Amino acid sequence: MQTSAIITAIDEEIAQLRQVRDLLAGGGNSRSIRPAVKRRVLSPEARKRIADAQRRRWAAQKKADKKA
């Protein structure tokens, strides 16, 4: 193995160990280690349908509680 290849391998291992140390220490930039999760976007119409359905469920529950 050539000297430059050995140095490159050592540098890679040092970088990996630093990331592990930062994770264990609880500090550092943990965002660079974990990829960001994309959030799903709902359209306003879909949000309205979901809200209306939840309101119907609440009304039905409230009606059932009054009968009991």
mmCIF file of the N, C-alpha and C atoms, coordinates in Angstrom:
data_MODEL
# 
_entry.id   MODEL 
# 
loop_
_atom_site.group_PDB 
_atom_site.id 
_atom_site.type_symbol 
_atom_site.label_atom_id 
_atom_site.label_alt_id 
_atom_site.label_comp_id 
_atom_site.label_asym_id 
_atom_site.label_entity_id 
_atom_site.label_seq_id 
_atom_site.pdbx_PDB_ins_code 
_atom_site.Cartn_x 
_atom_site.Cartn_y 
_atom_site.Cartn_z 
_atom_site.occupancy 
_atom_site.B_iso_or_equiv 
_atom_site.pdbx_formal_charge 
_atom_site.auth_seq_id 
_atom_site.auth_comp_id 
_atom_site.auth_asym_id 
_atom_site.auth_atom_id 
_atom_site.pdbx_PDB_model_num 
ATOM 1   N N  . MET A 1 1  ? 0.841   -1.183 0.000  1.00 0.00 ? 1  MET A N  1 
ATOM 2   C CA . MET A 1 1  ? 0.000   0.000  0.000  1.00 0.00 ? 1  MET A CA 1 
ATOM 3   C C  . MET A 1 1  ? 0.887   1.246  0.000  1.00 0.00 ? 1  MET A C  1 
ATOM 4   N N  . GLN A 1 2  ? 0.503   2.195  -0.773 1.00 0.00 ? 2  GLN A N  1 
ATOM 5   C CA . GLN A 1 2  ? 1.291   3.422  -0.837 1.00 0.00 ? 2  GLN A CA 1 
ATOM 6   C C  . GLN A 1 2  ? 0.969   4.318  0.348  1.00 0.00 ? 2  GLN A C  1 
ATOM 7   N N  . THR A 1 3  ? 1.876   5.195  0.633  1.00 0.00 ? 3  THR A N  1 
ATOM 8   C CA . THR A 1 3  ? 1.725   6.090  1.769  1.00 0.00 ? 3  THR A CA 1 
ATOM 9   C C  . THR A 1 3  ? 0.494   6.978  1.625  1.00 0.00 ? 3  THR A C  1 
ATOM 10  N N  . SER A 1 4  ? 0.227   7.482  0.433  1.00 0.00 ? 4  SER A N  1 
ATOM 11  C CA . SER A 1 4  ? -0.930  8.359  0.228  1.00 0.00 ? 4  SER A CA 1 
ATOM 12  C C  . SER A 1 4  ? -2.238  7.611  0.454  1.00 0.00 ? 4  SER A C  1 
ATOM 13  N N  . ALA A 1 5  ? -2.294  6.333  0.084  1.00 0.00 ? 5  ALA A N  1 
ATOM 14  C CA . ALA A 1 5  ? -3.499  5.530  0.301  1.00 0.00 ? 5  ALA A CA 1 
ATOM 15  C C  . ALA A 1 5  ? -3.716  5.293  1.789  1.00 0.00 ? 5  ALA A C  1 
ATOM 16  N N  . ILE A 1 6  ? -2.648  5.071  2.521  1.00 0.00 ? 6  ILE A N  1 
ATOM 17  C CA . ILE A 1 6  ? -2.739  4.863  3.969  1.00 0.00 ? 6  ILE A CA 1 
ATOM 18  C C  . ILE A 1 6  ? -3.244  6.144  4.639  1.00 0.00 ? 6  ILE A C  1 
ATOM 19  N N  . ILE A 1 7  ? -2.695  7.279  4.246  1.00 0.00 ? 7  ILE A N  1 
ATOM 20  C CA . ILE A 1 7  ? -3.114  8.555  4.826  1.00 0.00 ? 7  ILE A CA 1 
ATOM 21  C C  . ILE A 1 7  ? -4.578  8.832  4.523  1.00 0.00 ? 7  ILE A C  1 
ATOM 22  N N  . THR A 1 8  ? -5.028  8.541  3.311  1.00 0.00 ? 8  THR A N  1 
ATOM 23  C CA . THR A 1 8  ? -6.429  8.737  2.935  1.00 0.00 ? 8  THR A CA 1 
ATOM 24  C C  . THR A 1 8  ? -7.342  7.858  3.788  1.00 0.00 ? 8  THR A C  1 
ATOM 25  N N  . ALA A 1 9  ? -6.964  6.606  3.987  1.00 0.00 ? 9  ALA A N  1 
ATOM 26  C CA . ALA A 1 9  ? -7.761  5.690  4.803  1.00 0.00 ? 9  ALA A CA 1 
ATOM 27  C C  . ALA A 1 9  ? -7.831  6.174  6.250  1.00 0.00 ? 9  ALA A C  1 
ATOM 28  N N  . ILE A 1 10 ? -6.713  6.658  6.783  1.00 0.00 ? 10 ILE A N  1 
ATOM 29  C CA . ILE A 1 10 ? -6.696  7.168  8.157  1.00 0.00 ? 10 ILE A CA 1 
ATOM 30  C C  . ILE A 1 10 ? -7.577  8.405  8.283  1.00 0.00 ? 10 ILE A C  1 
ATOM 31  N N  . ASP A 1 11 ? -7.526  9.307  7.299  1.00 0.00 ? 11 ASP A N  1 
ATOM 32  C CA . ASP A 1 11 ? -8.359  10.516 7.326  1.00 0.00 ? 11 ASP A CA 1 
ATOM 33  C C  . ASP A 1 11 ? -9.846  10.162 7.297  1.00 0.00 ? 11 ASP A C  1 
ATOM 34  N N  . GLU A 1 12 ? -10.216 9.178  6.492  1.00 0.00 ? 12 GLU A N  1 
ATOM 35  C CA . GLU A 1 12 ? -11.625 8.743  6.438  1.00 0.00 ? 12 GLU A CA 1 
ATOM 36  C C  . GLU A 1 12 ? -12.066 8.184  7.778  1.00 0.00 ? 12 GLU A C  1 
ATOM 37  N N  . GLU A 1 13 ? -11.197 7.391  8.402  1.00 0.00 ? 13 GLU A N  1 
ATOM 38  C CA . GLU A 1 13 ? -11.552 6.805  9.694  1.00 0.00 ? 13 GLU A CA 1 
ATOM 39  C C  . GLU A 1 13 ? -11.662 7.874  10.774 1.00 0.00 ? 13 GLU A C  1 
ATOM 40  N N  . ILE A 1 14 ? -10.790 8.863  10.735 1.00 0.00 ? 14 ILE A N  1 
ATOM 41  C CA . ILE A 1 14 ? -10.854 9.963  11.701 1.00 0.00 ? 14 ILE A CA 1 
ATOM 42  C C  . ILE A 1 14 ? -12.167 10.729 11.550 1.00 0.00 ? 14 ILE A C  1 
ATOM 43  N N  . ALA A 1 15 ? -12.569 10.997 10.315 1.00 0.00 ? 15 ALA A N  1 
ATOM 44  C CA . ALA A 1 15 ? -13.830 11.708 10.078 1.00 0.00 ? 15 ALA A CA 1 
ATOM 45  C C  . ALA A 1 15 ? -15.005 10.901 10.620 1.00 0.00 ? 15 ALA A C  1 
ATOM 46  N N  . GLN A 1 16 ? -14.983 9.595  10.394 1.00 0.00 ? 16 GLN A N  1 
ATOM 47  C CA . GLN A 1 16 ? -16.063 8.732  10.884 1.00 0.00 ? 16 GLN A CA 1 
ATOM 48  C C  . GLN A 1 16 ? -16.092 8.713  12.412 1.00 0.00 ? 16 GLN A C  1 
ATOM 49  N N  . LEU A 1 17 ? -14.928 8.634  13.041 1.00 0.00 ? 17 LEU A N  1 
ATOM 50  C CA . LEU A 1 17 ? -14.868 8.628  14.500 1.00 0.00 ? 17 LEU A CA 1 
ATOM 51  C C  . LEU A 1 17 ? -15.355 9.951  15.088 1.00 0.00 ? 17 LEU A C  1 
ATOM 52  N N  . ARG A 1 18 ? -15.061 11.056 14.421 1.00 0.00 ? 18 ARG A N  1 
ATOM 53  C CA . ARG A 1 18 ? -15.547 12.348 14.899 1.00 0.00 ? 18 ARG A CA 1 
ATOM 54  C C  . ARG A 1 18 ? -17.073 12.420 14.854 1.00 0.00 ? 18 ARG A C  1 
ATOM 55  N N  . GLN A 1 19 ? -17.665 11.877 13.792 1.00 0.00 ? 19 GLN A N  1 
ATOM 56  C CA . GLN A 1 19 ? -19.130 11.862 13.702 1.00 0.00 ? 19 GLN A CA 1 
ATOM 57  C C  . GLN A 1 19 ? -19.726 11.037 14.832 1.00 0.00 ? 19 GLN A C  1 
ATOM 58  N N  . VAL A 1 20 ? -19.151 9.879  15.094 1.00 0.00 ? 20 VAL A N  1 
ATOM 59  C CA . VAL A 1 20 ? -19.647 9.015  16.175 1.00 0.00 ? 20 VAL A CA 1 
ATOM 60  C C  . VAL A 1 20 ? -19.496 9.721  17.516 1.00 0.00 ? 20 VAL A C  1 
ATOM 61  N N  . ARG A 1 21 ? -18.375 10.397 17.736 1.00 0.00 ? 21 ARG A N  1 
ATOM 62  C CA . ARG A 1 21 ? -18.155 11.109 18.985 1.00 0.00 ? 21 ARG A CA 1 
ATOM 63  C C  . ARG A 1 21 ? -19.186 12.216 19.174 1.00 0.00 ? 21 ARG A C  1 
ATOM 64  N N  . ASP A 1 22 ? -19.471 12.963 18.095 1.00 0.00 ? 22 ASP A N  1 
ATOM 65  C CA . ASP A 1 22 ? -20.474 14.025 18.182 1.00 0.00 ? 22 ASP A CA 1 
ATOM 66  C C  . ASP A 1 22 ? -21.847 13.459 18.523 1.00 0.00 ? 22 ASP A C  1 
ATOM 67  N N  . LEU A 1 23 ? -22.191 12.324 17.932 1.00 0.00 ? 23 LEU A N  1 
ATOM 68  C CA . LEU A 1 23 ? -23.478 11.699 18.239 1.00 0.00 ? 23 LEU A CA 1 
ATOM 69  C C  . LEU A 1 23 ? -23.545 11.281 19.708 1.00 0.00 ? 23 LEU A C  1 
ATOM 70  N N  . LEU A 1 24 ? -22.493 10.662 20.190 1.00 0.00 ? 24 LEU A N  1 
ATOM 71  C CA . LEU A 1 24 ? -22.493 10.193 21.570 1.00 0.00 ? 24 LEU A CA 1 
ATOM 72  C C  . LEU A 1 24 ? -22.460 11.341 22.562 1.00 0.00 ? 24 LEU A C  1 
ATOM 73  N N  . ALA A 1 25 ? -21.796 12.417 22.211 1.00 0.00 ? 25 ALA A N  1 
ATOM 74  C CA . ALA A 1 25 ? -21.707 13.571 23.108 1.00 0.00 ? 25 ALA A CA 1 
ATOM 75  C C  . ALA A 1 25 ? -22.998 14.368 23.120 1.00 0.00 ? 25 ALA A C  1 
ATOM 76  N N  . GLY A 1 26 ? -23.861 14.155 22.153 1.00 0.00 ? 26 GLY A N  1 
ATOM 77  C CA . GLY A 1 26 ? -25.135 14.865 22.105 1.00 0.00 ? 26 GLY A CA 1 
ATOM 78  C C  . GLY A 1 26 ? -25.020 16.243 21.502 1.00 0.00 ? 26 GLY A C  1 
ATOM 79  N N  . GLY A 1 27 ? -23.888 16.614 21.075 1.00 0.00 ? 27 GLY A N  1 
ATOM 80  C CA . GLY A 1 27 ? -23.708 17.935 20.483 1.00 0.00 ? 27 GLY A CA 1 
ATOM 81  C C  . GLY A 1 27 ? -23.393 17.799 19.021 1.00 0.00 ? 27 GLY A C  1 
ATOM 82  N N  . GLY A 1 28 ? -22.852 18.835 18.472 1.00 0.00 ? 28 GLY A N  1 
ATOM 83  C CA . GLY A 1 28 ? -22.443 18.780 17.082 1.00 0.00 ? 28 GLY A CA 1 
ATOM 84  C C  . GLY A 1 28 ? -23.610 18.955 16.144 1.00 0.00 ? 28 GLY A C  1 
ATOM 85  N N  . ASN A 1 29 ? -23.332 18.750 14.912 1.00 0.00 ? 29 ASN A N  1 
ATOM 86  C CA . ASN A 1 29 ? -24.340 18.931 13.872 1.00 0.00 ? 29 ASN A CA 1 
ATOM 87  C C  . ASN A 1 29 ? -24.881 17.573 13.459 1.00 0.00 ? 29 ASN A C  1 
ATOM 88  N N  . SER A 1 30 ? -25.907 17.114 14.136 1.00 0.00 ? 30 SER A N  1 
ATOM 89  C CA . SER A 1 30 ? -26.458 15.796 13.841 1.00 0.00 ? 30 SER A CA 1 
ATOM 90  C C  . SER A 1 30 ? -27.278 15.795 12.552 1.00 0.00 ? 30 SER A C  1 
ATOM 91  N N  . ARG A 1 31 ? -27.662 16.964 12.043 1.00 0.00 ? 31 ARG A N  1 
ATOM 92  C CA . ARG A 1 31 ? -28.435 17.018 10.805 1.00 0.00 ? 31 ARG A CA 1 
ATOM 93  C C  . ARG A 1 31 ? -27.614 16.539 9.617  1.00 0.00 ? 31 ARG A C  1 
ATOM 94  N N  . SER A 1 32 ? -26.310 16.734 9.660  1.00 0.00 ? 32 SER A N  1 
ATOM 95  C CA . SER A 1 32 ? -25.484 16.315 8.546  1.00 0.00 ? 32 SER A CA 1 
ATOM 96  C C  . SER A 1 32 ? -25.376 14.797 8.479  1.00 0.00 ? 32 SER A C  1 
ATOM 97  N N  . ILE A 1 33 ? -25.669 14.115 9.572  1.00 0.00 ? 33 ILE A N  1 
ATOM 98  C CA . ILE A 1 33 ? -25.561 12.662 9.600  1.00 0.00 ? 33 ILE A CA 1 
ATOM 99  C C  . ILE A 1 33 ? -26.859 12.015 9.131  1.00 0.00 ? 33 ILE A C  1 
ATOM 100 N N  . ARG A 1 34 ? -27.988 12.547 9.581  1.00 0.00 ? 34 ARG A N  1 
ATOM 101 C CA . ARG A 1 34 ? -29.279 11.995 9.175  1.00 0.00 ? 34 ARG A CA 1 
ATOM 102 C C  . ARG A 1 34 ? -29.866 12.841 8.057  1.00 0.00 ? 34 ARG A C  1 
ATOM 103 N N  . PRO A 1 35 ? -30.349 12.223 6.997  1.00 0.00 ? 35 PRO A N  1 
ATOM 104 C CA . PRO A 1 35 ? -30.982 13.014 5.943  1.00 0.00 ? 35 PRO A CA 1 
ATOM 105 C C  . PRO A 1 35 ? -32.323 13.562 6.425  1.00 0.00 ? 35 PRO A C  1 
ATOM 106 N N  . ALA A 1 36 ? -32.674 14.727 5.953  1.00 0.00 ? 36 ALA A N  1 
ATOM 107 C CA . ALA A 1 36 ? -33.931 15.354 6.342  1.00 0.00 ? 36 ALA A CA 1 
ATOM 108 C C  . ALA A 1 36 ? -35.093 14.565 5.753  1.00 0.00 ? 36 ALA A C  1 
ATOM 109 N N  . VAL A 1 37 ? -36.153 14.434 6.529  1.00 0.00 ? 37 VAL A N  1 
ATOM 110 C CA . VAL A 1 37 ? -37.341 13.712 6.078  1.00 0.00 ? 37 VAL A CA 1 
ATOM 111 C C  . VAL A 1 37 ? -38.295 14.718 5.446  1.00 0.00 ? 37 VAL A C  1 
ATOM 112 N N  . LYS A 1 38 ? -38.711 14.429 4.227  1.00 0.00 ? 38 LYS A N  1 
ATOM 113 C CA . LYS A 1 38 ? -39.648 15.324 3.559  1.00 0.00 ? 38 LYS A CA 1 
ATOM 114 C C  . LYS A 1 38 ? -41.044 15.117 4.133  1.00 0.00 ? 38 LYS A C  1 
ATOM 115 N N  . ARG A 1 39 ? -41.708 16.206 4.419  1.00 0.00 ? 39 ARG A N  1 
ATOM 116 C CA . ARG A 1 39 ? -43.063 16.134 4.952  1.00 0.00 ? 39 ARG A CA 1 
ATOM 117 C C  . ARG A 1 39 ? -44.053 16.167 3.808  1.00 0.00 ? 39 ARG A C  1 
ATOM 118 N N  . ARG A 1 40 ? -45.143 15.476 3.989  1.00 0.00 ? 40 ARG A N  1 
ATOM 119 C CA . ARG A 1 40 ? -46.179 15.466 2.966  1.00 0.00 ? 40 ARG A CA 1 
ATOM 120 C C  . ARG A 1 40 ? -47.013 16.725 3.097  1.00 0.00 ? 40 ARG A C  1 
ATOM 121 N N  . VAL A 1 41 ? -47.393 17.272 1.968  1.00 0.00 ? 41 VAL A N  1 
ATOM 122 C CA . VAL A 1 41 ? -48.157 18.509 1.953  1.00 0.00 ? 41 VAL A CA 1 
ATOM 123 C C  . VAL A 1 41 ? -49.587 18.183 1.527  1.00 0.00 ? 41 VAL A C  1 
ATOM 124 N N  . LEU A 1 42 ? -50.542 18.629 2.332  1.00 0.00 ? 42 LEU A N  1 
ATOM 125 C CA . LEU A 1 42 ? -51.951 18.433 1.995  1.00 0.00 ? 42 LEU A CA 1 
ATOM 126 C C  . LEU A 1 42 ? -52.488 19.697 1.355  1.00 0.00 ? 42 LEU A C  1 
ATOM 127 N N  . SER A 1 43 ? -53.362 19.502 0.399  1.00 0.00 ? 43 SER A N  1 
ATOM 128 C CA . SER A 1 43 ? -54.000 20.658 -0.214 1.00 0.00 ? 43 SER A CA 1 
ATOM 129 C C  . SER A 1 43 ? -55.011 21.237 0.767  1.00 0.00 ? 43 SER A C  1 
ATOM 130 N N  . PRO A 1 44 ? -55.376 22.497 0.594  1.00 0.00 ? 44 PRO A N  1 
ATOM 131 C CA . PRO A 1 44 ? -56.390 23.087 1.479  1.00 0.00 ? 44 PRO A CA 1 
ATOM 132 C C  . PRO A 1 44 ? -57.710 22.324 1.431  1.00 0.00 ? 44 PRO A C  1 
ATOM 133 N N  . GLU A 1 45 ? -58.062 21.806 0.271  1.00 0.00 ? 45 GLU A N  1 
ATOM 134 C CA . GLU A 1 45 ? -59.322 21.041 0.162  1.00 0.00 ? 45 GLU A CA 1 
ATOM 135 C C  . GLU A 1 45 ? -59.247 19.760 0.992  1.00 0.00 ? 45 GLU A C  1 
ATOM 136 N N  . ALA A 1 46 ? -58.126 19.077 0.919  1.00 0.00 ? 46 ALA A N  1 
ATOM 137 C CA . ALA A 1 46 ? -57.970 17.843 1.693  1.00 0.00 ? 46 ALA A CA 1 
ATOM 138 C C  . ALA A 1 46 ? -57.996 18.139 3.187  1.00 0.00 ? 46 ALA A C  1 
ATOM 139 N N  . ARG A 1 47 ? -57.340 19.216 3.597  1.00 0.00 ? 47 ARG A N  1 
ATOM 140 C CA . ARG A 1 47 ? -57.347 19.597 5.012  1.00 0.00 ? 47 ARG A CA 1 
ATOM 141 C C  . ARG A 1 47 ? -58.763 19.898 5.486  1.00 0.00 ? 47 ARG A C  1 
ATOM 142 N N  . LYS A 1 48 ? -59.558 20.570 4.640  1.00 0.00 ? 48 LYS A N  1 
ATOM 143 C CA . LYS A 1 48 ? -60.941 20.891 4.991  1.00 0.00 ? 48 LYS A CA 1 
ATOM 144 C C  . LYS A 1 48 ? -61.771 19.620 5.122  1.00 0.00 ? 48 LYS A C  1 
ATOM 145 N N  . ARG A 1 49 ? -61.594 18.658 4.206  1.00 0.00 ? 49 ARG A N  1 
ATOM 146 C CA . ARG A 1 49 ? -62.337 17.392 4.286  1.00 0.00 ? 49 ARG A CA 1 
ATOM 147 C C  . ARG A 1 49 ? -61.991 16.643 5.574  1.00 0.00 ? 49 ARG A C  1 
ATOM 148 N N  . ILE A 1 50 ? -60.731 16.632 5.927  1.00 0.00 ? 50 ILE A N  1 
ATOM 149 C CA . ILE A 1 50 ? -60.317 15.942 7.151  1.00 0.00 ? 50 ILE A CA 1 
ATOM 150 C C  . ILE A 1 50 ? -60.893 16.639 8.378  1.00 0.00 ? 50 ILE A C  1 
ATOM 151 N N  . ALA A 1 51 ? -60.852 17.964 8.397  1.00 0.00 ? 51 ALA A N  1 
ATOM 152 C CA . ALA A 1 51 ? -61.386 18.718 9.534  1.00 0.00 ? 51 ALA A CA 1 
ATOM 153 C C  . ALA A 1 51 ? -62.893 18.511 9.664  1.00 0.00 ? 51 ALA A C  1 
ATOM 154 N N  . ASP A 1 52 ? -63.603 18.543 8.531  1.00 0.00 ? 52 ASP A N  1 
ATOM 155 C CA . ASP A 1 52 ? -65.056 18.335 8.569  1.00 0.00 ? 52 ASP A CA 1 
ATOM 156 C C  . ASP A 1 52 ? -65.400 16.935 9.075  1.00 0.00 ? 52 ASP A C  1 
ATOM 157 N N  . ALA A 1 53 ? -64.648 15.948 8.635  1.00 0.00 ? 53 ALA A N  1 
ATOM 158 C CA . ALA A 1 53 ? -64.899 14.576 9.082  1.00 0.00 ? 53 ALA A CA 1 
ATOM 159 C C  . ALA A 1 53 ? -64.653 14.447 10.583 1.00 0.00 ? 53 ALA A C  1 
ATOM 160 N N  . GLN A 1 54 ? -63.615 15.103 11.076 1.00 0.00 ? 54 GLN A N  1 
ATOM 161 C CA . GLN A 1 54 ? -63.334 15.049 12.516 1.00 0.00 ? 54 GLN A CA 1 
ATOM 162 C C  . GLN A 1 54 ? -64.437 15.739 13.305 1.00 0.00 ? 54 GLN A C  1 
ATOM 163 N N  . ARG A 1 55 ? -64.925 16.859 12.799 1.00 0.00 ? 55 ARG A N  1 
ATOM 164 C CA . ARG A 1 55 ? -66.028 17.546 13.486 1.00 0.00 ? 55 ARG A CA 1 
ATOM 165 C C  . ARG A 1 55 ? -67.281 16.662 13.538 1.00 0.00 ? 55 ARG A C  1 
ATOM 166 N N  . ARG A 1 56 ? -67.550 15.921 12.452 1.00 0.00 ? 56 ARG A N  1 
ATOM 167 C CA . ARG A 1 56 ? -68.692 14.991 12.457 1.00 0.00 ? 56 ARG A CA 1 
ATOM 168 C C  . ARG A 1 56 ? -68.487 13.894 13.499 1.00 0.00 ? 56 ARG A C  1 
ATOM 169 N N  . ARG A 1 57 ? -67.273 13.383 13.617 1.00 0.00 ? 57 ARG A N  1 
ATOM 170 C CA . ARG A 1 57 ? -67.007 12.348 14.626 1.00 0.00 ? 57 ARG A CA 1 
ATOM 171 C C  . ARG A 1 57 ? -67.203 12.898 16.029 1.00 0.00 ? 57 ARG A C  1 
ATOM 172 N N  . TRP A 1 58 ? -66.732 14.130 16.273 1.00 0.00 ? 58 TRP A N  1 
ATOM 173 C CA . TRP A 1 58 ? -66.913 14.734 17.591 1.00 0.00 ? 58 TRP A CA 1 
ATOM 174 C C  . TRP A 1 58 ? -68.397 14.937 17.894 1.00 0.00 ? 58 TRP A C  1 
ATOM 175 N N  . ALA A 1 59 ? -69.156 15.402 16.889 1.00 0.00 ? 59 ALA A N  1 
ATOM 176 C CA . ALA A 1 59 ? -70.584 15.626 17.093 1.00 0.00 ? 59 ALA A CA 1 
ATOM 177 C C  . ALA A 1 59 ? -71.291 14.307 17.400 1.00 0.00 ? 59 ALA A C  1 
ATOM 178 N N  . ALA A 1 60 ? -70.932 13.247 16.679 1.00 0.00 ? 60 ALA A N  1 
ATOM 179 C CA . ALA A 1 60 ? -71.550 11.947 16.922 1.00 0.00 ? 60 ALA A CA 1 
ATOM 180 C C  . ALA A 1 60 ? -71.217 11.446 18.323 1.00 0.00 ? 60 ALA A C  1 
ATOM 181 N N  . GLN A 1 61 ? -69.999 11.638 18.760 1.00 0.00 ? 61 GLN A N  1 
ATOM 182 C CA . GLN A 1 61 ? -69.597 11.215 20.100 1.00 0.00 ? 61 GLN A CA 1 
ATOM 183 C C  . GLN A 1 61 ? -70.337 12.015 21.170 1.00 0.00 ? 61 GLN A C  1 
ATOM 184 N N  . LYS A 1 62 ? -70.448 13.318 20.931 1.00 0.00 ? 62 LYS A N  1 
ATOM 185 C CA . LYS A 1 62 ? -71.142 14.165 21.893 1.00 0.00 ? 62 LYS A CA 1 
ATOM 186 C C  . LYS A 1 62 ? -72.628 13.766 21.985 1.00 0.00 ? 62 LYS A C  1 
ATOM 187 N N  . LYS A 1 63 ? -73.224 13.455 20.846 1.00 0.00 ? 63 LYS A N  1 
ATOM 188 C CA . LYS A 1 63 ? -74.624 13.030 20.810 1.00 0.00 ? 63 LYS A CA 1 
ATOM 189 C C  . LYS A 1 63 ? -74.794 11.703 21.556 1.00 0.00 ? 63 LYS A C  1 
ATOM 190 N N  . ALA A 1 64 ? -73.858 10.790 21.381 1.00 0.00 ? 64 ALA A N  1 
ATOM 191 C CA . ALA A 1 64 ? -73.920 9.488  22.061 1.00 0.00 ? 64 ALA A CA 1 
ATOM 192 C C  . ALA A 1 64 ? -73.752 9.659  23.563 1.00 0.00 ? 64 ALA A C  1 
ATOM 193 N N  . ASP A 1 65 ? -72.909 10.601 23.980 1.00 0.00 ? 65 ASP A N  1 
ATOM 194 C CA . ASP A 1 65 ? -72.697 10.846 25.413 1.00 0.00 ? 65 ASP A CA 1 
ATOM 195 C C  . ASP A 1 65 ? -73.954 11.426 26.060 1.00 0.00 ? 65 ASP A C  1 
ATOM 196 N N  . LYS A 1 66 ? -74.680 12.276 25.338 1.00 0.00 ? 66 LYS A N  1 
ATOM 197 C CA . LYS A 1 66 ? -75.900 12.871 25.898 1.00 0.00 ? 66 LYS A CA 1 
ATOM 198 C C  . LYS A 1 66 ? -76.989 11.822 26.081 1.00 0.00 ? 66 LYS A C  1 
ATOM 199 N N  . LYS A 1 67 ? -77.061 10.838 25.157 1.00 0.00 ? 67 LYS A N  1 
ATOM 200 C CA . LYS A 1 67 ? -78.078 9.785  25.280 1.00 0.00 ? 67 LYS A CA 1 
ATOM 201 C C  . LYS A 1 67 ? -77.783 8.869  26.445 1.00 0.00 ? 67 LYS A C  1 
ATOM 202 N N  . ALA A 1 68 ? -76.541 8.662  26.764 1.00 0.00 ? 68 ALA A N  1 
ATOM 203 C CA . ALA A 1 68 ? -76.166 7.724  27.820 1.00 0.00 ? 68 ALA A CA 1 
ATOM 204 C C  . ALA A 1 68 ? -76.334 8.294  29.196 1.00 0.00 ? 68 ALA A C  1 
# 
